[in-house]
Amino acid sequence: VANLFSGLILLLDKSIKPGDVVAVAGTYGWVNTLGGRYVSVVTRDGIEHLIPNEEFVTTRVENWTHSDSKVRIKLPIGVHYRSDVERAIGICERCAGEVPRVLADPKPVCQLRNFADNAVELELRLWINDPMNGINNVRSDTLRRIWHAFHEEGIDIPYPRQTVDLVTAEGGWARAVV
């Protein structure tokens, strides 16, 4: 009864409709159909989840396309402390702008976020207006372009390193970088 009543609420308030991109109850996908008892949500893997209507009424639902299909993607990027940070920021913004699905308005923006243990942390923010076509493929395309551009421009991407000082029995010492 609760699912039937919840289904009526969903149909009347039109908060969920076929084609919407939603995240609910640990599932992310596209609303396929609305039924009297459940909502059919299809994931990027092609798996169809039949989620009880009550879930959509009683729990938090993220509807990525309810009133606007624009979605912002945030990409963390680390550069070496020896790298030219301003140049790295420019490269990130340029590479994001070259990805066909990334919107020119609002334009991609890269910010310096933190001075961390192993890297200067940047965050690239970009917008797309078609999340139903996937988000991770835009992430991958953008990061691949940045990877190649960083290598061409001599911008180093750091990795964690540790320095270990070893004291010998004779009182000497040795240093190892791992």
TATA-V752894 format. One record per pair of residues at least 4 apart in sequence whose ideal C-beta (glycine too) atoms are under 6 Angstrom apart, sorted by sequence separation. I is the first residue (numbers start at 0). J is the second residue. D is the distance in whole Angstrom. If there is no record, write none. Layout:
i->(I/I)
j->(J/J)
d->(D/D)
This chain:
i->(15/42/50/53/54/64/78/130/145/148/167/22/33/55/82/115/149/9/41/95/166/32/63/113/31/39/40/112/164/165/20/21/78/30/31/39/40/111/112/127/164/19/96/28/29/37/38/95/109/110/163/17/28/37/26/28/37/109/162/15/92/108/160/161/92/91/107/88/105/26/101/102/24/100/95/6/24/95/23/3/91/2/84/23/100/22/80/118/15/117/21/77/78/98/117/19/20/77/98/20/19/76/6/9/95/5/75/76/5/8/2/73/74/2/94/2/5/73/94/1/71/72/91/94/71/69/70/90/69/68/70/63/87/82/82/78/79/79/77/29/20/20)
j->(19/46/54/57/58/68/82/134/149/152/171/27/38/60/87/120/154/15/47/101/172/39/70/120/39/47/48/120/172/173/29/30/87/40/41/49/50/121/122/137/174/30/107/40/41/49/50/107/121/122/175/30/41/50/40/42/51/123/176/30/107/124/176/177/109/109/125/109/126/48/125/126/50/127/123/35/54/125/54/35/123/36/119/60/137/61/119/157/55/157/62/118/119/140/159/62/63/120/141/64/64/121/52/55/141/52/122/123/53/56/51/122/123/52/144/53/56/124/145/53/124/125/145/148/126/126/127/148/128/128/130/130/154/154/155/154/155/157/157/131/130/131)
d->(6/5/5/6/5/5/4/6/6/6/5/5/6/6/6/5/4/5/5/5/5/4/6/4/4/6/5/5/6/5/6/6/5/6/5/6/6/6/5/6/5/5/6/4/5/4/5/4/6/5/5/5/5/6/6/4/5/5/5/6/5/5/6/5/5/4/4/4/5/5/5/4/6/5/6/5/5/5/6/6/5/5/6/5/5/4/6/5/6/5/5/3/5/5/5/5/4/6/5/5/5/5/4/6/5/4/6/6/5/6/5/6/4/4/4/5/4/5/5/5/6/5/6/5/5/6/6/5/5/5/5/5/5/5/5/6/4/4/6/6/5/5)
